Amino acid sequence: MPYSEQSLPSSSCDSAMFSNNTLFNDVIATGLSGGIALSLLGLWEETAKRGIFDQNLNRKIVHVTVGLVFMLCWPMFSNDFTGAALAALIPGVNIIKMLLLGLGIWKDEKTVKSMSRFGDHRELIKGPLYYASTITWACFMYWRTSPIAIASICNLCAGDGMADIVGRHFGNKKLPYNSNKTIIGTVAMATAGFLASIGFMFYFSSFGYMKESPEMILGFLIVSLVSALVESHPLSTEVDDNLTVPLASILVGSFVL
């Protein structure tokens, strides 16, 4: 169900970070969070333009960092519905951007180069569009009081991103059921997604948005293991793991978190 203020635990912080006026607070938080996200994207666009990193590595650095850094900004927002809605607006705007760039309506070579495998603008209406849509959905529908939001974003960003980075650079042994994936890459995905989920569990717990528990930790482990198996399946190569991984995280998370 969509985020509601009633879903907050009784121990959650009732005050907004910047102002007692929650709407004003959320507008400030939106500006700051959006500025941080744009600055980070701008940094990776520059590294792509200058060729500091291999293009695929640069793309995966974007993949790992942007969603996680954005989620770090969530405590800036108030507990009101406007907090979740305005926070979701930030990646929501990126959905429109990916569509415009992917369809060739808007030209931005730096963004295309930093987010695509082969420099083709049409790639942005697949993986990058699914990526932005997942974060928008998790933010608006689940928000910071739900471990499902944590699981879906952490397995998409940290898990899927590290699977490619580690697998591409250190993977020698291929999976028996998918020659495009490596054993170490799949292990790296499960490990990174799980550790990132645990980190954000404690992070949001420190603000009172949720209460950490051994059961929640076990749930995160199950979700990360299933997400890693889904990412390693040949179907994820055909469809796009930016779509299959968050869908698996949300589905499994609905039962175990």
N, C-alpha and C positions, 0 to 999 in steps of 0.2 A: 504494500500500500504506500501511497505517497507520504513523504515526511510530514509529521505533525508535531507540534510542540508538546503534546501529551506523551509522545514517545520518549521524552527525555527522562533519565533517571532522577530521582529526588535529590541526588547529591550534585547535580549539574549546576554550573555557574549561571545565575540569573541575570547578572549584569552584562552589558555590552562592553566591548574593549575601549572604544573611543568616546562614546557619548551615551547619556541616558536615553536619548531619543534614538530608538532602535533603527528607524528608517535612515536617519542621518548617519548613524554608525555604519549601517550596511552599505550606504553609498560610498563612504570613505574606504571601507574594507574592499569594496569592488574596485575602486580606483587603485588602491595599493596592490591588491592581488593581481589585477590586470597588468599593472606596470611591471611587477616582478616577472610575470609570465612572458610579457613582450620582451623584456630585457634579456631573459634567458634564451628565448627563441632568437633574438638578434645576435646574441653571442655565438650560438651554434651556426647561424647563417653566415657569420663572418668567418668562422673556422672552415666551413664548407667552401666558401668563396676563395679563401687563401690556400686551400688544400693542406691544412695543418694535419688533418686526420684523413685516413682512407675514407672514401665516400660512404661505404657501408658502415664503417665504425662510427662516423659522424652521425649518420642516420639513427643508429642504435643508441648513441649517447642522448640524442633528442628524445628517443622513445623511453629511455629509462628515467631521465631527469624531469621532464616537463610535468608529467602527471603527479609524480611524488612531491615535487616542490609546490605545486598548486595545492595539494592536499595538506601540506604543512601550513598553508594560509587559512584553512577553514576556521580555526579558533578566533580569527579576527572578527567574524560575523556574529550577529546576535542569535539568540535561540528562536526568534520569530520565523514564521514561514518566509518572510522576505529575505532572511539570511540565506536560506537554502536556494531560493529562487534567483537572487542576484548572483550568488556564487556560481550557480549553474549557467548563468548568462555568459560567463567568461569563456568556458570551452564551447558553449553554444554558438557564440560568434565565430569560433574557429570552424565549426561545421559549415557555416555559410562560406567562409574563406576557402575551405578545401573544395567545396562544390564549384565556386567561381574559378579557382585556379585549375581544378581538374577538368572542367569543361572548356577551358581555354578562353573564358570571358575576361579574366584578369590575368595579366602577365606579371610574374614575380620570380625571376630565375633563381634568386638566392634561396627562397623558400622551397622551390621545387628541388633544387640541388641538395638541400639539407634534409629533405624528407623522402626522397625517392631513391630507388635502387639504381636506375639507369638514366636518371635525368629526364624522364618522360612525365609531363604534367598530368597525363591521364592516370598515373599511378596514385595520385592523391585522392581520387574518388573511390579508392579501395581501402588499403590499410590505414592511412592517416585519417580518412573520414570515419572509419570504424573506431579508431582510437579516440577521436574527439567525441564521438557519439556515446561511447562507453562511459567516459568520464562525466559527461553531461548527465546521462541517465543515472549513474551511481550517485552523483551529487544531489540531484533533484529528488529522486525517488527514495533513496536510502539515507543520505546525509551522514553526518559524523556520529550519530547515535547507533548506527547499524554496522556490525562487523562485516556484513555482506558488501558494503561499499569499500571497506578496507581490502577484503579478499579480492574483489573484482579488479580494483585498480592496481594493487600490489602485484598480483599475478600477471596482469597485462604489462605493466611497466617494468618492474624489477625482474620478474620471472622470465617473461618472453624476451626481454631485452638482453638479459645475461645469458640466456640459452644460446642466442646467436653469437654473442661476443666470445664466450668461453668455447663453445663448440667450434666456431670458425678458426680460432687461434690455437686451440689445444686438443681438439678432437681428432683422434686417429681411428678409433673403432666405431664403425657405423652400427646403427640399430638393425637387428635382423629383419624387422618388418618395414623399415624405411631407410633406404640408402642415402637419403638427403639429410638425415639427422644423425647426430652422434650420441653415444651413451653419456659422455661427460656433459654435453650440452643439456640433455634432459635432466641429469642430476643437478646441474647448476640452476636450471629453471625452478625445480621443486625447492631447492635450498634457498635461493634468492627470494622467491615469492613468499615462502614461509617466514623467513627472517624479517623481511620488510613488513609483513602482516603483523608479526609480534611486536615490532618496533612501533608501528602506528597504534596498536592496541594500547600499549603503555602510554604513548603520547596523548591519545584522546582520553585515556583514563585519568591522566594527571589533571585534565581540565574538568573531570567529572561527567563526561559525556557517556561513558560506559564503565562497566566494572570488569576488570580482567579476571579470568578464572581458568583453571586447568582444562575445563570442558571447552572453553573458547579456543585455547591453544591447540587442543586436539582437533577441533573443527577446522582451524586454519591449516593444520598439517594435512588433513584429508583433502581439503579443497586444493591445496598446492600440489599434492601428488596426482590427483585426478586431472588438474589443469595441465600438468607436465605430460601426462599420458595423452591427453587430447591434442596438445601441441605437437607431439611426436608422431601422431597418426598421419598417414598419407592424405587423409581427407582435409586436414588443416592446411596442407600445401596447396591443394586444389582450390579450396574455398578462400581462406585467409585466416591465419591464426589470431589476427587482431579482432576477428569476429567470434571464432570458435572458443578461444580461451576465456573471454569474459562471460560468454553464454554458459560455459561449463561452470565457471566460478559462481555465477549467480544461481544456477540451478542446484548445484550440490550444496552451496552455502545456505540455500533456503531450507535444507533438511538438517544440516549439521551445525549451523551457527545460530 
